């Protein structure tokens, strides 16, 4: 959990880092809980999975990292001023 020790962060959704150091893609199973969620990858700035719940699999491409944000399902995604927001919560800052 990337927010675990950030005690002073603004409102944020649970955010996790997954890194695949191998030369082939790998699959990771994560539990998003009983409520429907969307999984947003802040590294690629895209929704990975929409409206999922329980245990789901995500693919991590070879030698790549994903920064997975677990957001409420069906949230409004918008981009403005170099940021990506879901329901007015920042999920990514542009480089």
C-alpha contacts under 8 A as a table, 3 or more apart, distances in Angstrom:
res1	aa1	res2	aa2	distance
1	X	4	X	5.49
1	X	14	X	6.82
1	X	15	X	5.69
1	X	16	X	4.76
1	X	17	X	7.20
2	X	5	X	7.53
2	X	6	X	7.83
2	X	14	X	7.80
2	X	15	X	5.61
2	X	16	X	5.54
2	X	17	X	6.87
3	X	6	X	5.10
3	X	7	X	7.70
3	X	9	X	7.76
3	X	14	X	7.12
3	X	15	X	6.70
4	X	7	X	7.56
6	X	9	X	5.84
9	X	12	X	7.44
11	X	89	X	6.46
11	X	90	X	7.97
12	X	89	X	6.20
12	X	90	X	6.92
12	X	91	X	7.23
13	X	69	X	6.28
13	X	70	X	6.03
13	X	71	X	5.89
13	X	89	X	7.80
13	X	91	X	7.60
14	X	69	X	5.83
14	X	70	X	5.48
14	X	71	X	7.51
15	X	67	X	6.74
15	X	68	X	5.54
15	X	69	X	4.39
15	X	70	X	6.35
16	X	67	X	5.62
16	X	68	X	5.15
16	X	69	X	6.52
17	X	65	X	7.03
17	X	66	X	5.91
17	X	67	X	4.61
17	X	68	X	6.32
18	X	60	X	7.49
18	X	65	X	5.54
18	X	66	X	5.23
18	X	67	X	6.44
18	X	68	X	7.62
19	X	60	X	7.22
19	X	63	X	7.44
19	X	64	X	5.96
19	X	65	X	4.17
19	X	66	X	6.42
20	X	25	X	7.43
20	X	26	X	6.87
20	X	60	X	6.12
20	X	61	X	6.91
20	X	62	X	5.97
20	X	63	X	5.28
20	X	64	X	5.53
20	X	65	X	6.19
21	X	62	X	6.67
21	X	63	X	4.62
21	X	64	X	6.91
22	X	25	X	7.26
22	X	26	X	7.98
22	X	62	X	5.59
22	X	63	X	5.66
23	X	62	X	4.90
23	X	63	X	6.10
24	X	61	X	6.85
24	X	62	X	4.63
24	X	63	X	7.72
25	X	59	X	6.70
25	X	60	X	5.62
25	X	61	X	4.27
25	X	62	X	4.51
26	X	59	X	5.74
26	X	60	X	5.29
26	X	61	X	6.50
26	X	62	X	7.20
27	X	57	X	6.24
27	X	58	X	5.56
27	X	59	X	4.38
27	X	60	X	5.99
28	X	57	X	5.49
28	X	58	X	5.40
28	X	59	X	6.33
28	X	60	X	7.32
29	X	55	X	6.44
29	X	56	X	5.50
29	X	57	X	4.36
29	X	58	X	6.44
30	X	55	X	5.50
30	X	56	X	5.56
30	X	57	X	6.38
30	X	58	X	7.77
31	X	53	X	7.56
31	X	54	X	5.23
31	X	55	X	4.23
31	X	56	X	6.33
32	X	35	X	7.71
32	X	37	X	6.96
32	X	52	X	7.71
32	X	53	X	5.68
32	X	54	X	5.35
32	X	55	X	6.36
32	X	56	X	7.43
32	X	70	X	7.21
33	X	36	X	7.79
33	X	53	X	5.83
33	X	54	X	4.89
33	X	55	X	7.52
34	X	53	X	5.51
34	X	54	X	5.43
35	X	53	X	5.76
35	X	54	X	7.76
36	X	51	X	5.18
36	X	52	X	5.13
36	X	53	X	4.81
36	X	72	X	6.77
36	X	73	X	5.43
37	X	50	X	6.62
37	X	51	X	5.11
37	X	52	X	5.25
37	X	53	X	6.11
37	X	70	X	6.38
37	X	71	X	5.61
37	X	72	X	4.69
37	X	73	X	4.13
37	X	74	X	7.78
38	X	47	X	7.07
38	X	48	X	7.67
38	X	49	X	5.71
38	X	50	X	4.31
38	X	51	X	5.31
38	X	52	X	6.36
38	X	70	X	6.07
38	X	71	X	5.24
38	X	72	X	5.91
38	X	73	X	4.72
38	X	74	X	7.03
38	X	75	X	7.97
39	X	47	X	5.84
39	X	48	X	5.43
39	X	49	X	5.13
39	X	50	X	6.33
39	X	68	X	6.23
39	X	69	X	5.68
39	X	70	X	5.00
39	X	71	X	6.27
40	X	45	X	7.21
40	X	46	X	5.74
40	X	47	X	4.23
40	X	48	X	5.53
40	X	49	X	7.24
40	X	67	X	7.96
40	X	68	X	5.60
40	X	69	X	5.05
40	X	70	X	6.65
40	X	71	X	7.25
41	X	44	X	5.65
41	X	45	X	5.63
41	X	46	X	5.48
41	X	47	X	6.08
41	X	48	X	6.30
41	X	66	X	5.94
41	X	67	X	5.25
41	X	68	X	4.68
41	X	69	X	6.25
42	X	45	X	4.79
42	X	46	X	6.96
42	X	66	X	7.18
42	X	67	X	5.21
42	X	68	X	6.40
42	X	69	X	6.99
42	X	91	X	6.62
42	X	92	X	5.49
43	X	65	X	7.30
43	X	66	X	5.70
43	X	67	X	5.56
44	X	66	X	7.59
45	X	84	X	7.75
45	X	92	X	7.37
47	X	50	X	6.90
48	X	58	X	7.72
49	X	52	X	6.80
50	X	73	X	6.55
50	X	74	X	7.50
51	X	73	X	5.08
51	X	74	X	6.94
52	X	56	X	7.35
52	X	73	X	7.65
53	X	56	X	7.23
60	X	64	X	6.60
60	X	65	X	6.88
60	X	66	X	6.80
61	X	64	X	5.55
61	X	65	X	7.78
69	X	91	X	7.02
71	X	75	X	7.40
71	X	86	X	7.48
72	X	75	X	5.92
75	X	86	X	5.67
75	X	87	X	5.46
76	X	85	X	7.87
76	X	86	X	5.30
76	X	87	X	5.10
77	X	84	X	7.13
77	X	85	X	5.66
77	X	86	X	4.47
77	X	87	X	6.61
78	X	84	X	5.82
78	X	85	X	5.40
78	X	86	X	6.55
79	X	82	X	6.93
79	X	83	X	5.60
79	X	84	X	4.45
79	X	85	X	6.23
80	X	83	X	5.40
80	X	84	X	6.58
80	X	85	X	7.98
82	X	93	X	6.05
82	X	94	X	5.00
83	X	90	X	6.66
83	X	91	X	7.63
83	X	92	X	5.62
83	X	93	X	4.51
83	X	94	X	5.77
84	X	90	X	5.87
84	X	91	X	5.74
84	X	92	X	5.00
84	X	93	X	6.45
84	X	94	X	7.88
85	X	88	X	5.31
85	X	89	X	5.12
85	X	90	X	4.32
85	X	91	X	5.42
85	X	92	X	7.01
86	X	89	X	5.32
86	X	90	X	6.57
86	X	91	X	6.72
90	X	93	X	7.46
